[in-house]
Amino acid sequence: MSTYLTFEEKIKAIEEDIIVAKSKSDEHAVEILDKKLEKEVEKTFKNLTDYQKLQLARHPDRPYALDYIRGLLTDAYEIHGDRHFTDDNAIVCYLGKIGDEKVVVIGEQKGRGTKNKLKRNFGMPSPEGYRKALRAAKLAEKFNLPILMLVDTPGAYPGIGAEERNQSEAIAKNLYEFSDLKTITISVVIGEGGSGGALAISIADKLAMMRYSVYAVISPEGCAAILWNDPAQAETAANSLKITAESLKSLNLIDDVINEPLIGAHRSKDEAIKALADYFLESVKELRNMSQEERYEKRYEKLMSLGSFSQK
C-alpha cells in the first residue's frame, strides 16, 4: 500500500477513485480520472517547497541504494569488510556491470522495516563502513574501473564506539584519498545527504543529485534546535538552508540534477533507475574523453572553488 504525504492528499483521493472505477470496469470514468490525476500531479509537484522536497527525500517508499544496485547491476558481487574491524552494513559495496560497463558501486543503505533498519543502523555508517568504501575504491583504482557512489544518509553514526574507532579520521581519510583516485568517480545523492557522513563518499569527478534529494551540512531539525531551540521551526530552516538539488546547482556546489519522475522516484522506481543508469554511462563516456591530467585538474579546481564567493 502506497504511503502518501500530507500535500499528496488530493492525489490519493483521485487514485482511490480510479481504483473504484476500474473495479466497476468504467473505462470512461477511468480515462477522465487519469487526466485529472495528471493535472493534479503537475500542479502539486511543480510548486513544491524545499521542506516538501525534504519529505520526498525521506519518503519511506523511496528507492534506497540496494534498490538501485539490484536494478542497475548484472553479475553483481558484494564486497564485505574493512579488513580492520568488521563489516558495516550501513555501507554496501559491489562489483558488477551497468550495461557493458564494469563498475564498482558504493552506497549508503538505510534499510526497511525495524529489523532491517537496525541491521543497517538507519543508514548511519561507522568508521569501518568508510574504510570498507575506501577499500572498494582502491580495488576499482587498481583495475581502472569507474566508481559510482550512492549517497543516502542522515549522517555518520555519532555513537561512542564509532568515536573510539576514529570516526572523524575515517571520514577525513576518505576525503583525502577519494580526491586523489586515478580512476573515474561519479557520486549521486539519491535521497538524504547529511553532513560528513555524506561527504565521505561525495568527492568525485562528478557530483549529481536526484531531483528530490537533499544535501546539507546539518538537518533542518538540527538547525532549528540550534538557532531557535524549537523543533517546530524545521520547515523554516529547510527553506533557508538551500538543501535542494536546484538550489545547490545554482550555487555551483553540484554538477548536475538527474530528473527522476515528476511524481517521485518511489512511484516509478524503474524510471528512476534508468535515469540514474543513463546519467552514469553518459558521464563515464564524457570523462573518458578527457586525459587523466585534465580530470585531475578539473577535480582540483572544483574542490578548491567550494566556499568561494564574490562581493559586488
Buried (B, 14 or more C-beta within 10 A) or exposed (E): EEEBBEBBEBBEEBBEBBEEBEEEEEEEBBEBBEEBBEEBBEEBBEEBEBBBBBBBBBBEBBBBBBBBBEBBBEEEEEBEBBEEBEBBBBBBBBBBEBEEBBBBBBBBBBBBEEEBEEEBBBBBBBBBBBBBBBBBBEBBBEEEBBBBBBBBBBBBBEEEEBEEBBBEEBBBBBBEBBBEBEBBBBBBBBBBBBBBBBBBBBBBBBBBBBBBBBBBBBBBBBBBBEEEEEEEBBBBBBBBBBBBBBBBBEEEBBBBBBEBBBBBBBBBBEBBBBBBBEBBBEBBEEBEEBEEEEBBEBBEEBEEEEEEEEEE
